[in-house]
Amino acid sequence: MKKLVVLFITFFICMHFNNLVYSATVNETDSKLCDALGVALIISLSEPIDVAIAKIYQGDKEAPGGLTWAPYTTKILKIKQTNGIGGAYKVTLQVSSYYGAHNFYGEDEIVVSAEGKLISFKHLKTYPKVKY
């Protein structure tokens, strides 16, 4: 009988302190990425970023020659999972284009897939050209 009472009390204690844990699927990152990981991701997406920069400024007659961008000045604004767990990702970047000795010319928002395909782009701001 004592064994049954001890077993019952042990079972009751285990059930009483058992906390249920609920988890939810997270589709967007809301935490900061490690700098090295962020730069590595940006560098891996450099090809579609180059295409977007070329398209954004192709009709701009004021755009200086040799316009480029740098991974270390690019910001990751959002990473969104598009098809649920294990699905594709969309990466939204804020890219600053520059010329010469890092004279900024424009700021753009570029959305690319993690597979390296350009999804969309939007020009945000143009800075005045610096005269030498």
MODELLER restraints for C-alpha pairs under 7 A, 6 or more apart:
rsr = mdl.restraints
at = mdl.atoms
rsr.add(forms.Gaussian(group=physical.xy_distance, feature=features.Distance(at['CA:27:A'], at['CA:80:A']), mean=5.71, stdev=0.5))
rsr.add(forms.Gaussian(group=physical.xy_distance, feature=features.Distance(at['CA:27:A'], at['CA:81:A']), mean=4.87, stdev=0.5))
rsr.add(forms.Gaussian(group=physical.xy_distance, feature=features.Distance(at['CA:27:A'], at['CA:84:A']), mean=6.95, stdev=0.5))
rsr.add(forms.Gaussian(group=physical.xy_distance, feature=features.Distance(at['CA:28:A'], at['CA:79:A']), mean=5.69, stdev=0.5))
rsr.add(forms.Gaussian(group=physical.xy_distance, feature=features.Distance(at['CA:28:A'], at['CA:80:A']), mean=4.54, stdev=0.5))
rsr.add(forms.Gaussian(group=physical.xy_distance, feature=features.Distance(at['CA:28:A'], at['CA:81:A']), mean=6.20, stdev=0.5))
rsr.add(forms.Gaussian(group=physical.xy_distance, feature=features.Distance(at['CA:29:A'], at['CA:78:A']), mean=6.79, stdev=0.5))
rsr.add(forms.Gaussian(group=physical.xy_distance, feature=features.Distance(at['CA:29:A'], at['CA:79:A']), mean=5.87, stdev=0.5))
rsr.add(forms.Gaussian(group=physical.xy_distance, feature=features.Distance(at['CA:29:A'], at['CA:80:A']), mean=6.98, stdev=0.5))
rsr.add(forms.Gaussian(group=physical.xy_distance, feature=features.Distance(at['CA:39:A'], at['CA:71:A']), mean=6.09, stdev=0.5))
rsr.add(forms.Gaussian(group=physical.xy_distance, feature=features.Distance(at['CA:39:A'], at['CA:72:A']), mean=6.42, stdev=0.5))
rsr.add(forms.Gaussian(group=physical.xy_distance, feature=features.Distance(at['CA:42:A'], at['CA:71:A']), mean=6.02, stdev=0.5))
rsr.add(forms.Gaussian(group=physical.xy_distance, feature=features.Distance(at['CA:43:A'], at['CA:71:A']), mean=6.21, stdev=0.5))
rsr.add(forms.Gaussian(group=physical.xy_distance, feature=features.Distance(at['CA:45:A'], at['CA:116:A']), mean=5.56, stdev=0.5))
rsr.add(forms.Gaussian(group=physical.xy_distance, feature=features.Distance(at['CA:48:A'], at['CA:116:A']), mean=6.22, stdev=0.5))
rsr.add(forms.Gaussian(group=physical.xy_distance, feature=features.Distance(at['CA:48:A'], at['CA:117:A']), mean=6.05, stdev=0.5))
rsr.add(forms.Gaussian(group=physical.xy_distance, feature=features.Distance(at['CA:48:A'], at['CA:118:A']), mean=5.20, stdev=0.5))
rsr.add(forms.Gaussian(group=physical.xy_distance, feature=features.Distance(at['CA:52:A'], at['CA:121:A']), mean=6.50, stdev=0.5))
rsr.add(forms.Gaussian(group=physical.xy_distance, feature=features.Distance(at['CA:56:A'], at['CA:123:A']), mean=6.78, stdev=0.5))
rsr.add(forms.Gaussian(group=physical.xy_distance, feature=features.Distance(at['CA:57:A'], at['CA:63:A']), mean=6.61, stdev=0.5))
rsr.add(forms.Gaussian(group=physical.xy_distance, feature=features.Distance(at['CA:64:A'], at['CA:99:A']), mean=6.80, stdev=0.5))
rsr.add(forms.Gaussian(group=physical.xy_distance, feature=features.Distance(at['CA:66:A'], at['CA:99:A']), mean=6.01, stdev=0.5))
rsr.add(forms.Gaussian(group=physical.xy_distance, feature=features.Distance(at['CA:67:A'], at['CA:97:A']), mean=6.42, stdev=0.5))
rsr.add(forms.Gaussian(group=physical.xy_distance, feature=features.Distance(at['CA:67:A'], at['CA:98:A']), mean=5.58, stdev=0.5))
rsr.add(forms.Gaussian(group=physical.xy_distance, feature=features.Distance(at['CA:67:A'], at['CA:99:A']), mean=4.87, stdev=0.5))
rsr.add(forms.Gaussian(group=physical.xy_distance, feature=features.Distance(at['CA:68:A'], at['CA:97:A']), mean=5.38, stdev=0.5))
rsr.add(forms.Gaussian(group=physical.xy_distance, feature=features.Distance(at['CA:68:A'], at['CA:98:A']), mean=5.48, stdev=0.5))
rsr.add(forms.Gaussian(group=physical.xy_distance, feature=features.Distance(at['CA:68:A'], at['CA:99:A']), mean=6.31, stdev=0.5))
rsr.add(forms.Gaussian(group=physical.xy_distance, feature=features.Distance(at['CA:69:A'], at['CA:95:A']), mean=6.96, stdev=0.5))
rsr.add(forms.Gaussian(group=physical.xy_distance, feature=features.Distance(at['CA:69:A'], at['CA:96:A']), mean=6.04, stdev=0.5))
rsr.add(forms.Gaussian(group=physical.xy_distance, feature=features.Distance(at['CA:69:A'], at['CA:97:A']), mean=4.51, stdev=0.5))
rsr.add(forms.Gaussian(group=physical.xy_distance, feature=features.Distance(at['CA:69:A'], at['CA:98:A']), mean=5.84, stdev=0.5))
rsr.add(forms.Gaussian(group=physical.xy_distance, feature=features.Distance(at['CA:73:A'], at['CA:96:A']), mean=6.66, stdev=0.5))
rsr.add(forms.Gaussian(group=physical.xy_distance, feature=features.Distance(at['CA:74:A'], at['CA:93:A']), mean=6.75, stdev=0.5))
rsr.add(forms.Gaussian(group=physical.xy_distance, feature=features.Distance(at['CA:74:A'], at['CA:94:A']), mean=5.70, stdev=0.5))
rsr.add(forms.Gaussian(group=physical.xy_distance, feature=features.Distance(at['CA:74:A'], at['CA:95:A']), mean=4.76, stdev=0.5))
rsr.add(forms.Gaussian(group=physical.xy_distance, feature=features.Distance(at['CA:74:A'], at['CA:96:A']), mean=6.44, stdev=0.5))
rsr.add(forms.Gaussian(group=physical.xy_distance, feature=features.Distance(at['CA:75:A'], at['CA:93:A']), mean=5.62, stdev=0.5))
rsr.add(forms.Gaussian(group=physical.xy_distance, feature=features.Distance(at['CA:75:A'], at['CA:94:A']), mean=5.09, stdev=0.5))
rsr.add(forms.Gaussian(group=physical.xy_distance, feature=features.Distance(at['CA:75:A'], at['CA:95:A']), mean=6.69, stdev=0.5))
rsr.add(forms.Gaussian(group=physical.xy_distance, feature=features.Distance(at['CA:76:A'], at['CA:92:A']), mean=6.13, stdev=0.5))
rsr.add(forms.Gaussian(group=physical.xy_distance, feature=features.Distance(at['CA:76:A'], at['CA:93:A']), mean=4.67, stdev=0.5))
rsr.add(forms.Gaussian(group=physical.xy_distance, feature=features.Distance(at['CA:76:A'], at['CA:94:A']), mean=6.47, stdev=0.5))
rsr.add(forms.Gaussian(group=physical.xy_distance, feature=features.Distance(at['CA:77:A'], at['CA:92:A']), mean=5.41, stdev=0.5))
rsr.add(forms.Gaussian(group=physical.xy_distance, feature=features.Distance(at['CA:77:A'], at['CA:93:A']), mean=5.41, stdev=0.5))
rsr.add(forms.Gaussian(group=physical.xy_distance, feature=features.Distance(at['CA:77:A'], at['CA:94:A']), mean=6.60, stdev=0.5))
rsr.add(forms.Gaussian(group=physical.xy_distance, feature=features.Distance(at['CA:78:A'], at['CA:91:A']), mean=5.90, stdev=0.5))
rsr.add(forms.Gaussian(group=physical.xy_distance, feature=features.Distance(at['CA:78:A'], at['CA:92:A']), mean=5.07, stdev=0.5))
rsr.add(forms.Gaussian(group=physical.xy_distance, feature=features.Distance(at['CA:79:A'], at['CA:89:A']), mean=6.63, stdev=0.5))
rsr.add(forms.Gaussian(group=physical.xy_distance, feature=features.Distance(at['CA:79:A'], at['CA:90:A']), mean=5.73, stdev=0.5))
rsr.add(forms.Gaussian(group=physical.xy_distance, feature=features.Distance(at['CA:79:A'], at['CA:91:A']), mean=4.57, stdev=0.5))
rsr.add(forms.Gaussian(group=physical.xy_distance, feature=features.Distance(at['CA:79:A'], at['CA:92:A']), mean=6.32, stdev=0.5))
rsr.add(forms.Gaussian(group=physical.xy_distance, feature=features.Distance(at['CA:80:A'], at['CA:89:A']), mean=5.48, stdev=0.5))
rsr.add(forms.Gaussian(group=physical.xy_distance, feature=features.Distance(at['CA:80:A'], at['CA:90:A']), mean=5.16, stdev=0.5))
rsr.add(forms.Gaussian(group=physical.xy_distance, feature=features.Distance(at['CA:80:A'], at['CA:91:A']), mean=6.49, stdev=0.5))
rsr.add(forms.Gaussian(group=physical.xy_distance, feature=features.Distance(at['CA:81:A'], at['CA:87:A']), mean=6.45, stdev=0.5))
rsr.add(forms.Gaussian(group=physical.xy_distance, feature=features.Distance(at['CA:81:A'], at['CA:88:A']), mean=5.86, stdev=0.5))
rsr.add(forms.Gaussian(group=physical.xy_distance, feature=features.Distance(at['CA:81:A'], at['CA:89:A']), mean=4.45, stdev=0.5))
rsr.add(forms.Gaussian(group=physical.xy_distance, feature=features.Distance(at['CA:81:A'], at['CA:90:A']), mean=6.42, stdev=0.5))
rsr.add(forms.Gaussian(group=physical.xy_distance, feature=features.Distance(at['CA:82:A'], at['CA:88:A']), mean=5.52, stdev=0.5))
rsr.add(forms.Gaussian(group=physical.xy_distance, feature=features.Distance(at['CA:82:A'], at['CA:89:A']), mean=5.66, stdev=0.5))
rsr.add(forms.Gaussian(group=physical.xy_distance, feature=features.Distance(at['CA:82:A'], at['CA:90:A']), mean=6.84, stdev=0.5))
rsr.add(forms.Gaussian(group=physical.xy_distance, feature=features.Distance(at['CA:88:A'], at['CA:114:A']), mean=6.97, stdev=0.5))
rsr.add(forms.Gaussian(group=physical.xy_distance, feature=features.Distance(at['CA:89:A'], at['CA:113:A']), mean=5.73, stdev=0.5))
rsr.add(forms.Gaussian(group=physical.xy_distance, feature=features.Distance(at['CA:89:A'], at['CA:114:A']), mean=5.40, stdev=0.5))
rsr.add(forms.Gaussian(group=physical.xy_distance, feature=features.Distance(at['CA:90:A'], at['CA:111:A']), mean=6.62, stdev=0.5))
rsr.add(forms.Gaussian(group=physical.xy_distance, feature=features.Distance(at['CA:90:A'], at['CA:112:A']), mean=5.75, stdev=0.5))
rsr.add(forms.Gaussian(group=physical.xy_distance, feature=features.Distance(at['CA:90:A'], at['CA:113:A']), mean=4.48, stdev=0.5))
rsr.add(forms.Gaussian(group=physical.xy_distance, feature=features.Distance(at['CA:90:A'], at['CA:114:A']), mean=6.10, stdev=0.5))
rsr.add(forms.Gaussian(group=physical.xy_distance, feature=features.Distance(at['CA:91:A'], at['CA:111:A']), mean=5.59, stdev=0.5))
rsr.add(forms.Gaussian(group=physical.xy_distance, feature=features.Distance(at['CA:91:A'], at['CA:112:A']), mean=5.38, stdev=0.5))
rsr.add(forms.Gaussian(group=physical.xy_distance, feature=features.Distance(at['CA:91:A'], at['CA:113:A']), mean=5.96, stdev=0.5))
rsr.add(forms.Gaussian(group=physical.xy_distance, feature=features.Distance(at['CA:91:A'], at['CA:114:A']), mean=6.62, stdev=0.5))
rsr.add(forms.Gaussian(group=physical.xy_distance, feature=features.Distance(at['CA:92:A'], at['CA:109:A']), mean=6.95, stdev=0.5))
rsr.add(forms.Gaussian(group=physical.xy_distance, feature=features.Distance(at['CA:92:A'], at['CA:110:A']), mean=5.82, stdev=0.5))
rsr.add(forms.Gaussian(group=physical.xy_distance, feature=features.Distance(at['CA:92:A'], at['CA:111:A']), mean=4.41, stdev=0.5))
rsr.add(forms.Gaussian(group=physical.xy_distance, feature=features.Distance(at['CA:92:A'], at['CA:112:A']), mean=6.62, stdev=0.5))
rsr.add(forms.Gaussian(group=physical.xy_distance, feature=features.Distance(at['CA:93:A'], at['CA:109:A']), mean=5.63, stdev=0.5))
rsr.add(forms.Gaussian(group=physical.xy_distance, feature=features.Distance(at['CA:93:A'], at['CA:110:A']), mean=5.20, stdev=0.5))
rsr.add(forms.Gaussian(group=physical.xy_distance, feature=features.Distance(at['CA:93:A'], at['CA:111:A']), mean=6.20, stdev=0.5))
rsr.add(forms.Gaussian(group=physical.xy_distance, feature=features.Distance(at['CA:94:A'], at['CA:107:A']), mean=6.98, stdev=0.5))
rsr.add(forms.Gaussian(group=physical.xy_distance, feature=features.Distance(at['CA:94:A'], at['CA:108:A']), mean=5.70, stdev=0.5))
rsr.add(forms.Gaussian(group=physical.xy_distance, feature=features.Distance(at['CA:94:A'], at['CA:109:A']), mean=4.65, stdev=0.5))
rsr.add(forms.Gaussian(group=physical.xy_distance, feature=features.Distance(at['CA:94:A'], at['CA:110:A']), mean=6.43, stdev=0.5))
rsr.add(forms.Gaussian(group=physical.xy_distance, feature=features.Distance(at['CA:95:A'], at['CA:107:A']), mean=5.78, stdev=0.5))
rsr.add(forms.Gaussian(group=physical.xy_distance, feature=features.Distance(at['CA:95:A'], at['CA:108:A']), mean=5.22, stdev=0.5))
rsr.add(forms.Gaussian(group=physical.xy_distance, feature=features.Distance(at['CA:95:A'], at['CA:109:A']), mean=6.23, stdev=0.5))
rsr.add(forms.Gaussian(group=physical.xy_distance, feature=features.Distance(at['CA:96:A'], at['CA:104:A']), mean=6.69, stdev=0.5))
rsr.add(forms.Gaussian(group=physical.xy_distance, feature=features.Distance(at['CA:96:A'], at['CA:106:A']), mean=5.73, stdev=0.5))
rsr.add(forms.Gaussian(group=physical.xy_distance, feature=features.Distance(at['CA:96:A'], at['CA:107:A']), mean=4.49, stdev=0.5))
rsr.add(forms.Gaussian(group=physical.xy_distance, feature=features.Distance(at['CA:96:A'], at['CA:108:A']), mean=6.37, stdev=0.5))
rsr.add(forms.Gaussian(group=physical.xy_distance, feature=features.Distance(at['CA:97:A'], at['CA:104:A']), mean=5.87, stdev=0.5))
rsr.add(forms.Gaussian(group=physical.xy_distance, feature=features.Distance(at['CA:97:A'], at['CA:105:A']), mean=5.74, stdev=0.5))
rsr.add(forms.Gaussian(group=physical.xy_distance, feature=features.Distance(at['CA:97:A'], at['CA:106:A']), mean=5.23, stdev=0.5))
rsr.add(forms.Gaussian(group=physical.xy_distance, feature=features.Distance(at['CA:97:A'], at['CA:107:A']), mean=6.27, stdev=0.5))
rsr.add(forms.Gaussian(group=physical.xy_distance, feature=features.Distance(at['CA:98:A'], at['CA:104:A']), mean=4.12, stdev=0.5))
rsr.add(forms.Gaussian(group=physical.xy_distance, feature=features.Distance(at['CA:98:A'], at['CA:105:A']), mean=5.12, stdev=0.5))
rsr.add(forms.Gaussian(group=physical.xy_distance, feature=features.Distance(at['CA:98:A'], at['CA:106:A']), mean=6.99, stdev=0.5))
rsr.add(forms.Gaussian(group=physical.xy_distance, feature=features.Distance(at['CA:99:A'], at['CA:105:A']), mean=6.97, stdev=0.5))
rsr.add(forms.Gaussian(group=physical.xy_distance, feature=features.Distance(at['CA:104:A'], at['CA:127:A']), mean=6.70, stdev=0.5))
rsr.add(forms.Gaussian(group=physical.xy_distance, feature=features.Distance(at['CA:105:A'], at['CA:126:A']), mean=5.74, stdev=0.5))
rsr.add(forms.Gaussian(group=physical.xy_distance, feature=features.Distance(at['CA:105:A'], at['CA:127:A']), mean=4.88, stdev=0.5))
rsr.add(forms.Gaussian(group=physical.xy_distance, feature=features.Distance(at['CA:105:A'], at['CA:128:A']), mean=6.80, stdev=0.5))
rsr.add(forms.Gaussian(group=physical.xy_distance, feature=features.Distance(at['CA:105:A'], at['CA:129:A']), mean=6.60, stdev=0.5))
rsr.add(forms.Gaussian(group=physical.xy_distance, feature=features.Distance(at['CA:106:A'], at['CA:125:A']), mean=5.44, stdev=0.5))
rsr.add(forms.Gaussian(group=physical.xy_distance, feature=features.Distance(at['CA:106:A'], at['CA:126:A']), mean=4.29, stdev=0.5))
rsr.add(forms.Gaussian(group=physical.xy_distance, feature=features.Distance(at['CA:106:A'], at['CA:127:A']), mean=5.67, stdev=0.5))
rsr.add(forms.Gaussian(group=physical.xy_distance, feature=features.Distance(at['CA:107:A'], at['CA:123:A']), mean=6.43, stdev=0.5))
rsr.add(forms.Gaussian(group=physical.xy_distance, feature=features.Distance(at['CA:107:A'], at['CA:124:A']), mean=5.43, stdev=0.5))
rsr.add(forms.Gaussian(group=physical.xy_distance, feature=features.Distance(at['CA:107:A'], at['CA:125:A']), mean=5.03, stdev=0.5))
rsr.add(forms.Gaussian(group=physical.xy_distance, feature=features.Distance(at['CA:107:A'], at['CA:126:A']), mean=6.48, stdev=0.5))
rsr.add(forms.Gaussian(group=physical.xy_distance, feature=features.Distance(at['CA:108:A'], at['CA:122:A']), mean=5.73, stdev=0.5))
rsr.add(forms.Gaussian(group=physical.xy_distance, feature=features.Distance(at['CA:108:A'], at['CA:123:A']), mean=4.45, stdev=0.5))
rsr.add(forms.Gaussian(group=physical.xy_distance, feature=features.Distance(at['CA:108:A'], at['CA:124:A']), mean=5.04, stdev=0.5))
rsr.add(forms.Gaussian(group=physical.xy_distance, feature=features.Distance(at['CA:108:A'], at['CA:125:A']), mean=6.95, stdev=0.5))
rsr.add(forms.Gaussian(group=physical.xy_distance, feature=features.Distance(at['CA:109:A'], at['CA:121:A']), mean=5.61, stdev=0.5))
rsr.add(forms.Gaussian(group=physical.xy_distance, feature=features.Distance(at['CA:109:A'], at['CA:122:A']), mean=5.15, stdev=0.5))
rsr.add(forms.Gaussian(group=physical.xy_distance, feature=features.Distance(at['CA:109:A'], at['CA:123:A']), mean=6.36, stdev=0.5))
rsr.add(forms.Gaussian(group=physical.xy_distance, feature=features.Distance(at['CA:109:A'], at['CA:124:A']), mean=6.78, stdev=0.5))
rsr.add(forms.Gaussian(group=physical.xy_distance, feature=features.Distance(at['CA:110:A'], at['CA:120:A']), mean=6.00, stdev=0.5))
rsr.add(forms.Gaussian(group=physical.xy_distance, feature=features.Distance(at['CA:110:A'], at['CA:121:A']), mean=4.28, stdev=0.5))
rsr.add(forms.Gaussian(group=physical.xy_distance, feature=features.Distance(at['CA:110:A'], at['CA:122:A']), mean=6.43, stdev=0.5))
rsr.add(forms.Gaussian(group=physical.xy_distance, feature=features.Distance(at['CA:111:A'], at['CA:118:A']), mean=6.48, stdev=0.5))
rsr.add(forms.Gaussian(group=physical.xy_distance, feature=features.Distance(at['CA:111:A'], at['CA:119:A']), mean=5.43, stdev=0.5))
rsr.add(forms.Gaussian(group=physical.xy_distance, feature=features.Distance(at['CA:111:A'], at['CA:120:A']), mean=5.14, stdev=0.5))
rsr.add(forms.Gaussian(group=physical.xy_distance, feature=features.Distance(at['CA:111:A'], at['CA:121:A']), mean=6.02, stdev=0.5))
rsr.add(forms.Gaussian(group=physical.xy_distance, feature=features.Distance(at['CA:112:A'], at['CA:118:A']), mean=4.53, stdev=0.5))
rsr.add(forms.Gaussian(group=physical.xy_distance, feature=features.Distance(at['CA:112:A'], at['CA:119:A']), mean=5.04, stdev=0.5))
rsr.add(forms.Gaussian(group=physical.xy_distance, feature=features.Distance(at['CA:112:A'], at['CA:120:A']), mean=6.97, stdev=0.5))
rsr.add(forms.Gaussian(group=physical.xy_distance, feature=features.Distance(at['CA:113:A'], at['CA:119:A']), mean=6.68, stdev=0.5))
